[in-house]
Amino acid sequence: MQENAQKETQKEEVTITFDDLKLKREVLQAVKYAGFTVPSPIQAQAIPFVLDGRDMVAQAHTGTGKTAAFGLPAISNMKLNSGVEVLVITPTRELATQVSDELFKYGRNLGVRTVTVYGGSSYKRQLDLIERGANIVVATPGRLLDILKKNMLNNFAPSMVILDEADEMLDMGFLDDINEIFSYLPTNRQTLLFSATMPQPIKTLANRILENPEFISITKGETTNSDIEQLYYVIEESERDDAIIRLMDAEETKKCVVFCRTKSEVDRLSNVLSNAGYLANGLHGDMEQRQRETVIKGFKQNSVKVLVATDVAARGIHVNNISHVFNYHIPFDPESYVHRIGRTGRAGTKGKAITLLTPLEFKELQRIKQKVGTSMNHAFVPSKNDLRESTVDALVKKVEEHKIYDEAHRVLDQLKQDIDEEQIMYKLISMLLDQQDIKGPNSIGIPADRLDAILARAAQRGGGNRGRGRGRSGGGGYRGNNNRNRSGGSRDRNRSGGNRSGGGYRGNRD
């Protein structure tokens, strides 16, 4: 019996590799070149069905490797002698460009050519690139529908159609366009639908456009990624700017996105953060396409470390090294919350999602927690003293690793003429501490005693979780200090910026 149990356990622990998935040799070479070792859960489950020609609905968190899940088998099945074989429809131009770039890398050993169709480029250029031998077209709904309605493409009959981020297209108002697009596509096709959430309109769409599909869900009972730590901070309305700056100072933010509700708020807050010394820039639908591309390029290349954005503007920005997502305001609906925090914790990395809310917004918080089925813990905004204390270790390490300059000996000799060595050290360390320049008031947020009363009233109304909200049992308080003052002292519906679509070409031109 025990031997059988051990054998069973060993069977369960067998790891699937990309070599086991029967992809073409050239595709496997591209996979290894990209640095992939083992397939993610969505890739391991989806790739065999796609290779077998099955229709499929796949629900998985953003950042779990969905592009490779459809791209690798799609390219592996391509004949490469019959025009456009694969059509990928994405909600935004930014996502279209990123998907096109990834598919080009996966298919470069086979000579696969991709064309990106989105706004800001002429119809003629896009059509010429497709007619010159594109194998894959990645398009946003608006321009694609215009091209199909005007019958601008000859013999456009892709054998595989992929809807990527279907729920985002629903949120952006593209559902009618998607339904109309499928009326122009061949009925004899393989159709794949990928989505982070499955609202009823997406289920209805799937029933209409897919035939006997396989269903895959990689959600583990929650709609959010388990690699994302989720915290919320209760503050006064007037404290939002001070709180966001204090939390950025306290957190080791490598690169982050701050979500705002309105375009004017994006402009104002990006200026506030820039004036506070952060490499911040805004992104919203009223910006010109060239401005948007400059901001996104800066964010990818680290000249912008803080991206302040509206929900729609940030859709399709998939950068793997985003460490934090901040909700300047709690989002209006659970689906927006899922999409926002999905910008971090991608590709197996850890991330953190931080939400600011006032006592009046507790009802919205509870609604999101219940609908999404996620775990969100309360924490207190650190005071200035907390922050100073938490940075001592970092300061010690910085001093230990700092290079000693030749001039330092001369300065020390001069100082020793009037001050003893111990006092010199204390003064220099104090100068370093003064340079931290922690901004804002000492205390930010609702004090603990008042918050307890608020949470108790919320619990009586049936929507609260007092134990979790107090943040005193290991789930909530600010990490990195032992200060006992636990009070801390106390739809953007513009379709991707106004342009519906544009174009770019990736192909082997040797």
Kinemage of the C-alpha trace (Angstrom):
@kinemage 1
@onewidth
@group {chain A} dominant
@subgroup {mainchain}
@vectorlist {calphas} color= white
{ca met a 1} P 0.000 0.000 0.000
{ca gln a 2} L 2.736 2.424 1.025
{ca glu a 3} L 4.740 1.576 -2.113
{ca asn a 4} L 1.699 2.273 -4.299
{ca ala a 5} L 1.156 5.612 -2.575
{ca gln a 6} L 4.778 6.573 -3.153
{ca lys a 7} L 4.526 5.606 -6.832
{ca glu a 8} L 1.343 7.664 -7.146
{ca thr a 9} L 3.073 10.675 -5.599
{ca gln a 10} L 6.011 10.295 -7.958
{ca lys a 11} L 3.638 10.234 -10.930
{ca glu a 12} L 2.016 13.474 -9.773
{ca glu a 13} L 5.399 15.170 -9.429
{ca val a 14} L 6.507 14.457 -13.013
{ca thr a 15} L 7.229 17.817 -14.674
{ca ile a 16} L 6.054 18.404 -18.235
{ca thr a 17} L 8.667 20.035 -20.458
{ca phe a 18} L 8.225 21.835 -23.767
{ca asp a 19} L 9.853 18.811 -25.433
{ca asp a 20} L 6.844 16.746 -24.311
{ca leu a 21} L 4.347 19.012 -26.109
{ca lys a 22} L 5.134 17.909 -29.710
{ca leu a 23} L 5.968 21.362 -31.013
{ca lys a 24} L 8.021 21.761 -34.185
{ca arg a 25} L 11.789 21.645 -33.745
{ca glu a 26} L 12.188 25.260 -34.939
{ca val a 27} L 9.580 26.431 -32.414
{ca leu a 28} L 11.327 24.548 -29.605
{ca gln a 29} L 14.572 26.281 -30.546
{ca ala a 30} L 12.822 29.654 -30.214
{ca val a 31} L 11.399 28.601 -26.847
{ca lys a 32} L 14.863 27.743 -25.518
{ca tyr a 33} L 16.300 30.965 -26.948
{ca ala a 34} L 13.573 32.902 -25.110
{ca gly a 35} L 14.752 31.322 -21.845
{ca phe a 36} L 11.657 29.217 -21.151
{ca thr a 37} L 12.379 26.053 -19.173
{ca val a 38} L 9.037 24.438 -18.318
{ca pro a 39} L 5.567 25.456 -19.538
{ca ser a 40} L 3.293 27.411 -17.240
{ca pro a 41} L -0.005 25.702 -16.242
{ca ile a 42} L -1.999 27.478 -18.959
{ca gln a 43} L 0.628 26.542 -21.568
{ca ala a 44} L 0.814 22.889 -20.471
{ca gln a 45} L -2.969 22.512 -20.689
{ca ala a 46} L -3.722 24.657 -23.740
{ca ile a 47} L -0.954 23.700 -26.175
{ca pro a 48} L -2.075 20.064 -26.761
{ca phe a 49} L -5.672 21.152 -27.511
{ca val a 50} L -4.524 23.880 -29.906
{ca leu a 51} L -2.179 21.462 -31.691
{ca asp a 52} L -5.126 19.045 -32.097
{ca gly a 53} L -7.167 21.752 -33.822
{ca arg a 54} L -9.753 22.100 -31.037
{ca asp a 55} L -11.698 25.270 -30.251
{ca met a 56} L -10.927 26.449 -26.741
{ca val a 57} L -11.970 28.847 -23.970
{ca ala a 58} L -9.148 29.569 -21.518
{ca gln a 59} L -9.527 31.561 -18.312
{ca ala a 60} L -6.259 32.540 -16.665
{ca his a 61} L -4.789 35.496 -14.828
{ca thr a 62} L -2.932 38.067 -16.857
{ca gly a 63} L 0.800 37.401 -16.816
{ca thr a 64} L 0.537 33.596 -16.852
{ca gly a 65} L 1.941 33.104 -20.354
{ca lys a 66} L -1.187 33.211 -22.487
{ca thr a 67} L 0.559 34.528 -25.627
{ca ala a 68} L 2.884 31.523 -25.714
{ca ala a 69} L -0.073 29.252 -24.888
{ca phe a 70} L -1.719 30.097 -28.213
{ca gly a 71} L 1.287 31.380 -30.180
{ca leu a 72} L 3.592 28.369 -29.928
{ca pro a 73} L 1.066 25.750 -31.143
{ca ala a 74} L -0.446 28.126 -33.700
{ca ile a 75} L 2.965 28.666 -35.322
{ca ser a 76} L 3.808 24.986 -35.015
{ca asn a 77} L 0.649 24.107 -37.034
{ca met a 78} L 1.162 26.712 -39.761
{ca lys a 79} L 1.596 25.632 -43.402
{ca leu a 80} L 3.376 28.881 -44.395
{ca asn a 81} L 2.209 28.769 -48.007
{ca ser a 82} L -1.310 30.154 -48.002
{ca gly a 83} L -1.348 33.811 -46.945
{ca val a 84} L -2.696 34.878 -43.568
{ca glu a 85} L -3.274 31.778 -41.469
{ca val a 86} L -3.627 33.283 -37.981
{ca leu a 87} L -5.636 36.321 -36.862
{ca val a 88} L -5.188 37.621 -33.299
{ca ile a 89} L -7.624 40.275 -32.048
{ca thr a 90} L -6.509 42.351 -29.036
{ca pro a 91} L -8.147 45.288 -27.236
{ca thr a 92} L -5.365 47.923 -27.536
{ca arg a 93} L -2.610 48.956 -29.893
{ca glu a 94} L -0.005 48.510 -27.156
{ca leu a 95} L -1.012 44.901 -26.575
{ca ala a 96} L -1.215 44.280 -30.332
{ca thr a 97} L 2.391 45.425 -30.733
{ca gln a 98} L 3.618 43.290 -27.847
{ca val a 99} L 1.786 40.165 -29.031
{ca ser a 100} L 3.088 40.678 -32.576
{ca asp a 101} L 6.661 41.019 -31.306
{ca glu a 102} L 6.367 37.815 -29.257
{ca leu a 103} L 4.862 35.818 -32.133
{ca phe a 104} L 7.615 37.030 -34.450
{ca lys a 105} L 10.251 35.728 -32.011
{ca tyr a 106} L 8.512 32.354 -31.697
{ca gly a 107} L 8.294 31.944 -35.479
{ca arg a 108} L 11.525 33.552 -36.661
{ca asn a 109} L 13.229 30.165 -37.300
{ca leu a 110} L 10.386 29.278 -39.673
{ca gly a 111} L 10.409 32.629 -41.469
{ca val a 112} L 7.010 33.648 -40.022
{ca arg a 113} L 5.968 37.205 -40.864
{ca thr a 114} L 3.638 39.228 -38.650
{ca val a 115} L 1.757 42.446 -39.340
{ca thr a 116} L 0.320 44.658 -36.605
{ca val a 117} L -2.848 46.540 -37.544
{ca tyr a 118} L -3.827 49.505 -35.364
{ca gly a 119} L -4.354 53.268 -35.516
{ca gly a 120} L -1.884 55.944 -36.512
{ca ser a 121} L -0.803 54.416 -39.838
{ca ser a 122} L -2.315 54.532 -43.321
{ca tyr a 123} L -4.604 51.836 -44.635
{ca lys a 124} L -2.421 51.475 -47.727
{ca arg a 125} L 0.728 50.639 -45.774
{ca gln a 126} L -1.070 48.074 -43.614
{ca leu a 127} L -2.730 46.405 -46.595
{ca asp a 128} L 0.518 46.357 -48.605
{ca leu a 129} L 2.341 44.634 -45.742
{ca ile a 130} L -0.377 41.998 -45.443
{ca glu a 131} L -0.509 41.381 -49.200
{ca arg a 132} L 3.283 41.003 -49.364
{ca gly a 133} L 3.119 37.737 -47.479
{ca ala a 134} L 2.016 38.125 -43.878
{ca asn a 135} L 1.338 34.855 -42.060
{ca ile a 136} L -0.054 36.376 -38.865
{ca val a 137} L -2.147 39.526 -38.426
{ca val a 138} L -2.507 41.019 -34.938
{ca ala a 139} L -5.237 43.667 -34.938
{ca thr a 140} L -7.381 45.870 -32.761
{ca pro a 141} L -11.139 45.542 -33.411
{ca gly a 142} L -11.859 48.993 -34.825
{ca arg a 143} L -9.485 49.091 -37.770
{ca leu a 144} L -9.931 45.391 -38.514
{ca leu a 145} L -13.686 45.864 -38.831
{ca asp a 146} L -13.184 48.893 -41.116
{ca ile a 147} L -10.918 46.845 -43.402
{ca leu a 148} L -13.340 43.933 -43.542
{ca lys a 149} L -16.428 46.095 -44.121
{ca lys a 150} L -14.724 47.899 -46.999
{ca asn a 151} L -13.542 44.601 -48.506
{ca met a 152} L -9.956 45.852 -48.675
{ca leu a 153} L -8.284 42.439 -48.366
{ca asn a 154} L -8.275 39.755 -51.035
{ca asn a 155} L -8.770 36.148 -49.936
{ca phe a 156} L -8.581 36.965 -46.244
{ca ala a 157} L -9.527 33.633 -44.679
{ca pro a 158} L -7.478 32.839 -41.553
{ca ser a 159} L -7.786 29.242 -40.421
{ca met a 160} L -7.227 30.218 -36.776
{ca val a 161} L -8.766 33.193 -34.933
{ca ile a 162} L -7.719 34.141 -31.412
{ca leu a 163} L -9.498 36.579 -29.104
{ca asp a 164} L -6.945 37.782 -26.553
{ca glu a 165} L -8.088 39.554 -23.356
{ca ala a 166} L -11.741 39.150 -24.338
{ca asp a 167} L -13.089 40.675 -21.104
{ca glu a 168} L -11.004 43.814 -21.671
{ca met a 169} L -12.593 44.181 -25.110
{ca leu a 170} L -15.989 43.877 -23.457
{ca asp a 171} L -15.110 46.582 -20.910
{ca met a 172} L -13.908 48.884 -23.687
{ca gly a 173} L -17.169 48.571 -25.624
{ca phe a 174} L -15.893 46.413 -28.492
{ca leu a 175} L -18.365 43.536 -28.138
{ca asp a 176} L -20.582 44.652 -31.055
{ca asp a 177} L -17.487 45.069 -33.251
{ca ile a 178} L -16.286 41.571 -32.354
{ca asn a 179} L -19.639 40.031 -33.218
{ca glu a 180} L -19.643 41.837 -36.578
{ca ile a 181} L -16.025 40.862 -37.340
{ca phe a 182} L -16.914 37.187 -37.060
{ca ser a 183} L -19.611 37.594 -39.705
{ca tyr a 184} L -16.790 38.282 -42.209
{ca leu a 185} L -14.585 35.335 -41.171
{ca pro a 186} L -14.761 31.778 -42.550
{ca thr a 187} L -16.931 29.378 -40.563
{ca asn a 188} L -14.439 26.558 -41.110
{ca arg a 189} L -11.858 27.808 -38.621
{ca gln a 190} L -10.285 27.074 -35.248
{ca thr a 191} L -11.257 29.672 -32.625
{ca leu a 192} L -9.566 30.345 -29.290
{ca leu a 193} L -10.826 32.721 -26.605
{ca phe a 194} L -8.591 33.875 -23.731
{ca ser a 195} L -9.896 35.933 -20.832
{ca ala a 196} L -8.976 36.702 -17.207
{ca thr a 197} L -12.639 36.813 -16.143
{ca met a 198} L -15.783 35.264 -17.577
{ca pro a 199} L -18.706 37.690 -17.340
{ca gln a 200} L -21.966 36.542 -18.925
{ca pro a 201} L -21.561 38.506 -22.206
{ca ile a 202} L -18.232 36.731 -22.814
{ca lys a 203} L -19.848 33.342 -22.142
{ca thr a 204} L -22.600 34.225 -24.623
{ca leu a 205} L -20.006 35.273 -27.212
{ca ala a 206} L -18.086 32.017 -26.703
{ca asn a 207} L -21.250 29.962 -27.245
{ca arg a 208} L -21.884 31.777 -30.512
{ca ile a 209} L -18.427 31.754 -32.143
{ca leu a 210} L -16.886 28.503 -30.843
{ca glu a 211} L -17.783 24.935 -31.747
{ca asn a 212} L -17.691 22.275 -29.032
{ca pro a 213} L -14.812 24.017 -27.239
{ca glu a 214} L -12.512 22.722 -24.533
{ca phe a 215} L -12.669 24.769 -21.318
{ca ile a 216} L -9.529 25.476 -19.294
{ca ser a 217} L -9.456 27.476 -16.070
{ca ile a 218} L -6.240 28.307 -14.226
{ca thr a 219} L -7.692 30.400 -11.409
{ca lys a 220} L -7.445 28.192 -8.277
{ca gly a 221} L -10.780 29.452 -7.023
{ca glu a 222} L -9.741 33.105 -7.158
{ca thr a 223} L -9.826 35.568 -10.007
{ca thr a 224} L -6.583 37.219 -8.892
{ca asn a 225} L -3.023 35.944 -9.026
{ca ser a 226} L -1.823 34.284 -5.795
{ca asp a 227} L 1.638 35.792 -6.408
{ca ile a 228} L 0.212 39.256 -5.685
{ca glu a 229} L 0.118 40.478 -2.070
{ca gln a 230} L -2.938 42.725 -1.670
{ca leu a 231} L -3.096 45.451 0.984
{ca tyr a 232} L -5.433 48.354 1.679
{ca tyr a 233} L -4.876 51.534 3.698
{ca val a 234} L -7.680 53.565 5.251
{ca ile a 235} L -7.090 57.299 4.980
{ca glu a 236} L -8.890 60.620 4.931
{ca glu a 237} L -9.843 61.935 1.502
{ca ser a 238} L -7.422 64.857 1.861
{ca glu a 239} L -4.491 62.499 2.548
{ca arg a 240} L -4.339 60.644 -0.778
{ca asp a 241} L -1.309 62.493 -2.182
{ca asp a 242} L 0.652 62.279 1.080
{ca ala a 243} L -0.264 58.597 1.471
{ca ile a 244} L 0.809 57.575 -2.039
{ca ile a 245} L 4.162 59.354 -1.638
{ca arg a 246} L 4.767 57.911 1.835
{ca leu a 247} L 3.990 54.378 0.671
{ca met a 248} L 6.265 54.740 -2.354
{ca asp a 249} L 9.023 55.913 -0.010
{ca ala a 250} L 8.386 52.929 2.281
{ca glu a 251} L 8.124 50.270 -0.427
{ca glu a 252} L 11.008 49.105 -2.587
{ca thr a 253} L 9.240 50.086 -5.798
{ca lys a 254} L 11.303 49.131 -8.835
{ca lys a 255} L 8.618 50.058 -11.333
{ca cys a 256} L 4.958 50.707 -10.612
{ca val a 257} L 1.602 51.738 -12.058
{ca val a 258} L -0.722 54.142 -10.222
{ca phe a 259} L -4.340 53.900 -11.373
{ca cys a 260} L -6.601 56.947 -11.351
{ca arg a 261} L -10.248 57.292 -12.304
{ca thr a 262} L -10.042 60.347 -14.567
{ca lys a 263} L -7.689 61.863 -17.116
{ca ser a 264} L -7.433 65.153 -15.213
{ca glu a 265} L -6.465 63.239 -12.081
{ca val a 266} L -3.716 61.453 -14.053
{ca asp a 267} L -2.265 64.793 -15.189
{ca arg a 268} L -2.381 66.306 -11.705
{ca leu a 269} L -0.975 63.297 -9.830
{ca ser a 270} L 1.851 62.679 -12.315
{ca asn a 271} L 2.953 66.290 -11.725
{ca val a 272} L 2.723 65.829 -7.941
{ca leu a 273} L 4.885 62.701 -8.053
{ca ser a 274} L 7.395 64.294 -10.438
{ca asn a 275} L 7.747 67.261 -8.075
{ca ala a 276} L 8.318 64.780 -5.238
{ca gly a 277} L 11.348 63.410 -7.089
{ca tyr a 278} L 9.865 60.369 -8.805
{ca leu a 279} L 10.419 59.555 -12.490
{ca ala a 280} L 6.690 59.735 -13.170
{ca asn a 281} L 4.624 60.277 -16.303
{ca gly a 282} L 0.940 60.074 -17.148
{ca leu a 283} L -0.958 57.993 -19.709
{ca his a 284} L -4.570 58.536 -20.768
{ca gly a 285} L -6.843 58.536 -23.782
{ca asp a 286} L -6.637 62.259 -24.617
{ca met a 287} L -2.922 62.066 -25.381
{ca glu a 288} L -1.647 62.002 -28.956
{ca gln a 289} L -0.439 58.615 -30.200
{ca arg a 290} L 3.165 59.834 -30.397
{ca gln a 291} L 2.999 61.009 -26.776
{ca arg a 292} L 1.568 57.666 -25.679
{ca glu a 293} L 4.290 55.727 -27.471
{ca thr a 294} L 6.996 57.923 -25.918
{ca val a 295} L 5.628 57.363 -22.405
{ca ile a 296} L 5.289 53.603 -22.865
{ca lys a 297} L 8.777 53.339 -24.362
{ca gly a 298} L 10.158 55.292 -21.396
{ca phe a 299} L 8.352 52.988 -18.980
{ca lys a 300} L 9.784 49.889 -20.634
{ca gln a 301} L 13.307 51.351 -20.739
{ca asn a 302} L 13.224 52.654 -17.133
{ca ser a 303} L 13.410 56.374 -17.889
{ca val a 304} L 9.875 56.349 -16.415
{ca lys a 305} L 9.577 54.385 -13.163
{ca val a 306} L 6.042 55.443 -12.156
{ca leu a 307} L 3.250 55.240 -14.743
{ca val a 308} L 0.105 57.133 -13.697
{ca ala a 309} L -2.767 55.926 -15.868
{ca thr a 310} L -6.485 55.483 -16.377
{ca asp a 311} L -7.870 51.946 -16.643
{ca val a 312} L -8.353 51.914 -20.412
{ca ala a 313} L -5.014 53.579 -21.190
{ca ala a 314} L -3.121 50.941 -19.195
{ca arg a 315} L -4.919 47.985 -20.781
{ca gly a 316} L -2.503 45.892 -22.786
{ca ile a 317} L 0.636 47.205 -21.090
{ca his a 318} L 2.295 43.924 -20.149
{ca val a 319} L 5.702 44.571 -18.598
{ca asn a 320} L 7.048 41.722 -16.502
{ca asn a 321} L 9.068 43.730 -13.973
{ca ile a 322} L 6.297 45.893 -12.483
{ca ser a 323} L 6.744 45.440 -8.726
{ca his a 324} L 3.739 47.417 -7.471
{ca val a 325} L 0.275 48.545 -8.484
{ca phe a 326} L -1.326 51.415 -6.555
{ca asn a 327} L -5.056 52.174 -6.655
{ca tyr a 328} L -5.210 55.897 -5.928
{ca his a 329} L -8.980 55.391 -5.702
{ca ile a 330} L -10.686 52.043 -5.250
{ca pro a 331} L -11.990 50.992 -8.712
{ca phe a 332} L -15.685 51.148 -9.560
{ca asp a 333} L -16.138 47.410 -10.142
{ca pro a 334} L -14.458 44.075 -9.313
{ca glu a 335} L -13.456 43.399 -12.930
{ca ser a 336} L -11.457 46.646 -13.047
{ca tyr a 337} L -9.723 45.641 -9.823
{ca val a 338} L -8.699 42.303 -11.345
{ca his a 339} L -7.328 43.968 -14.472
{ca arg a 340} L -5.476 46.654 -12.524
{ca ile a 341} L -3.600 44.414 -10.137
{ca gly a 342} L -2.847 41.959 -12.951
{ca arg a 343} L -0.139 44.370 -14.166
{ca thr a 344} L 2.117 43.047 -11.366
{ca gly a 345} L 3.039 39.529 -10.214
{ca arg a 346} L 3.576 38.402 -13.802
{ca ala a 347} L 5.529 35.449 -15.194
{ca gly a 348} L 5.954 33.798 -11.804
{ca thr a 349} L 7.332 36.870 -10.010
{ca lys a 350} L 5.943 38.330 -6.794
{ca gly a 351} L 4.031 41.601 -6.835
{ca lys a 352} L 2.154 43.886 -4.493
{ca ala a 353} L -1.178 45.687 -5.014
{ca ile a 354} L -1.988 48.614 -2.703
{ca thr a 355} L -5.390 50.295 -2.503
{ca leu a 356} L -6.197 53.606 -0.804
{ca leu a 357} L -9.730 54.068 0.501
{ca thr a 358} L -11.707 56.212 2.914
{ca pro a 359} L -14.173 54.892 5.525
{ca leu a 360} L -17.008 55.760 3.139
{ca glu a 361} L -15.581 53.312 0.591
{ca phe a 362} L -15.654 50.231 2.843
{ca lys a 363} L -18.806 48.978 1.146
{ca glu a 364} L -17.026 48.992 -2.231
{ca leu a 365} L -14.075 47.157 -0.707
{ca gln a 366} L -16.281 44.405 0.712
{ca arg a 367} L -18.116 44.059 -2.609
{ca ile a 368} L -14.835 43.548 -4.461
{ca lys a 369} L -13.569 41.040 -1.877
{ca gln a 370} L -16.772 38.996 -2.060
{ca lys a 371} L -17.107 39.103 -5.844
{ca val a 372} L -13.451 38.420 -6.626
{ca gly a 373} L -12.949 35.939 -3.798
{ca thr a 374} L -9.601 37.432 -2.923
{ca ser a 375} L -7.631 38.034 0.261
{ca met a 376} L -6.938 41.691 1.029
{ca asn a 377} L -5.232 42.680 4.278
{ca his a 378} L -5.288 45.974 6.116
{ca ala a 379} L -2.074 47.844 6.917
{ca phe a 380} L -1.228 51.214 8.490
{ca val a 381} L 0.601 53.954 6.608
{ca pro a 382} L 4.035 54.227 8.266
{ca ser a 383} L 4.851 57.431 10.125
{ca lys a 384} L 8.028 59.407 9.466
{ca asn a 385} L 9.598 57.785 12.530
{ca asp a 386} L 8.590 54.327 11.270
{ca leu a 387} L 10.192 55.041 7.923
{ca arg a 388} L 13.403 56.339 9.451
{ca glu a 389} L 13.655 53.217 11.615
{ca ser a 390} L 13.002 50.857 8.733
{ca thr a 391} L 15.748 52.406 6.586
{ca val a 392} L 18.547 52.065 9.157
{ca asp a 393} L 19.592 48.634 7.870
{ca ala a 394} L 19.666 49.942 4.316
{ca leu a 395} L 21.774 52.888 5.428
{ca val a 396} L 24.255 50.606 7.236
{ca lys a 397} L 24.638 48.482 4.130
{ca lys a 398} L 25.087 51.573 1.966
{ca val a 399} L 27.867 52.887 4.235
{ca glu a 400} L 29.588 49.498 4.356
{ca glu a 401} L 29.667 49.225 0.567
{ca his a 402} L 30.620 52.847 -0.183
{ca lys a 403} L 33.955 53.537 -1.808
{ca ile a 404} L 36.543 55.496 0.244
{ca tyr a 405} L 37.968 58.488 -1.631
{ca asp a 406} L 41.480 59.820 -1.132
{ca glu a 407} L 40.102 63.202 -0.085
{ca ala a 408} L 38.290 61.540 2.837
{ca his a 409} L 41.566 61.244 4.791
{ca arg a 410} L 42.218 64.978 4.462
{ca val a 411} L 38.677 65.888 5.555
{ca leu a 412} L 38.912 63.542 8.545
{ca asp a 413} L 42.256 65.038 9.632
{ca gln a 414} L 40.747 68.537 9.506
{ca leu a 415} L 37.673 67.491 11.512
{ca lys a 416} L 39.798 65.781 14.180
{ca gln a 417} L 41.472 69.099 14.958
{ca asp a 418} L 38.243 70.360 16.610
{ca ile a 419} L 35.996 67.272 17.144
{ca asp a 420} L 36.690 63.821 18.560
{ca glu a 421} L 36.239 60.800 16.254
{ca glu a 422} L 33.044 59.521 17.897
{ca gln a 423} L 31.303 62.873 17.458
{ca ile a 424} L 32.484 63.025 13.846
{ca met a 425} L 30.841 59.679 13.117
{ca tyr a 426} L 27.557 60.694 14.794
{ca lys a 427} L 27.444 63.944 12.856
{ca leu a 428} L 28.147 62.278 9.493
{ca ile a 429} L 25.491 59.619 10.089
{ca ser a 430} L 23.002 62.323 11.088
{ca met a 431} L 23.776 64.159 7.831
{ca leu a 432} L 22.947 60.974 5.902
{ca leu a 433} L 19.671 60.580 7.806
{ca asp a 434} L 18.741 64.186 7.062
{ca gln a 435} L 19.207 63.509 3.347
{ca gln a 436} L 16.328 61.030 3.391
{ca asp a 437} L 13.906 63.939 3.091
{ca ile a 438} L 10.729 62.094 4.124
{ca lys a 439} L 7.878 64.257 2.876
{ca gly a 440} L 4.452 64.966 4.330
{ca pro a 441} L 3.121 65.001 7.911
{ca asn a 442} L 4.417 62.557 10.519
{ca ser a 443} L 1.118 60.650 10.694
{ca ile a 444} L -1.135 59.676 7.767
{ca gly a 445} L -4.322 57.611 7.876
{ca ile a 446} L -7.167 56.766 10.245
{ca pro a 447} L -5.916 56.140 13.829
{ca ala a 448} L -6.256 52.597 15.139
{ca asp a 449} L -8.904 53.308 17.807
{ca arg a 450} L -11.168 55.110 15.346
{ca leu a 451} L -10.626 52.428 12.715
{ca asp a 452} L -11.646 49.714 15.201
{ca ala a 453} L -14.983 51.461 15.707
{ca ile a 454} L -15.479 51.791 11.934
{ca leu a 455} L -14.731 48.097 11.368
{ca ala a 456} L -17.025 47.070 14.229
{ca arg a 457} L -19.909 48.979 12.641
{ca ala a 458} L -19.097 47.401 9.259
{ca ala a 459} L -19.133 43.934 10.861
{ca gln a 460} L -22.546 44.614 12.427
{ca arg a 461} L -23.879 45.464 8.986
{ca gly a 462} L -22.697 42.033 7.821
{ca gly a 463} L -20.036 43.176 5.387
{ca gly a 464} L -16.917 43.441 7.508
{ca asn a 465} L -14.164 41.208 8.774
{ca arg a 466} L -12.942 42.736 11.951
{ca gly a 467} L -10.112 40.335 12.615
{ca arg a 468} L -8.635 40.785 9.163
{ca gly a 469} L -9.145 44.520 9.013
{ca arg a 470} L -7.346 45.350 12.262
{ca gly a 471} L -4.004 44.326 10.811
{ca arg a 472} L -2.698 43.234 14.245
{ca ser a 473} L -2.400 39.484 13.863
{ca gly a 474} L 0.392 39.268 11.310
{ca gly a 475} L -1.723 39.940 8.221
{ca gly a 476} L -1.829 43.663 8.175
{ca gly a 477} L 0.551 46.098 9.810
{ca tyr a 478} L 3.451 47.868 8.182
{ca arg a 479} L 6.428 45.549 7.781
{ca gly a 480} L 9.931 46.663 8.611
{ca asn a 481} L 9.504 48.334 12.020
{ca asn a 482} L 8.497 47.525 15.561
{ca asn a 483} L 6.911 50.852 16.383
{ca arg a 484} L 3.910 50.298 18.634
{ca asn a 485} L 2.087 53.417 17.519
{ca arg a 486} L -0.190 51.389 15.239
{ca ser a 487} L -2.245 54.401 14.293
{ca gly a 488} L 0.615 55.570 12.125
{ca gly a 489} L 0.218 58.566 14.366
{ca ser a 490} L -2.943 58.500 13.887
{ca arg a 491} P -14.582 53.976 -17.497
{ca asp a 492} L -12.512 55.709 -19.486
{ca arg a 493} L -14.375 54.602 -22.669
{ca asn a 494} L -12.082 56.347 -25.165
{ca arg a 495} L -11.051 53.484 -27.432
{ca ser a 496} L -7.356 53.450 -26.855
{ca gly a 497} L -6.847 57.140 -27.217
{ca gly a 498} L -9.153 58.061 -30.042
{ca asn a 499} L -7.444 56.149 -32.848
{ca arg a 500} L -8.940 52.801 -33.541
{ca ser a 501} L -6.016 51.077 -35.239
{ca gly a 502} L -2.372 51.393 -37.132
{ca gly a 503} L 0.274 49.197 -38.533
{ca gly a 504} L 3.665 47.665 -38.216
{ca tyr a 505} L 5.539 44.843 -39.960
{ca arg a 506} L 7.897 42.201 -38.641
{ca gly a 507} L 9.423 39.739 -41.047
{ca asn a 508} L 12.595 38.116 -42.332
{ca arg a 509} L 13.848 40.244 -45.213
{ca asp a 510} L 17.090 38.443 -46.021
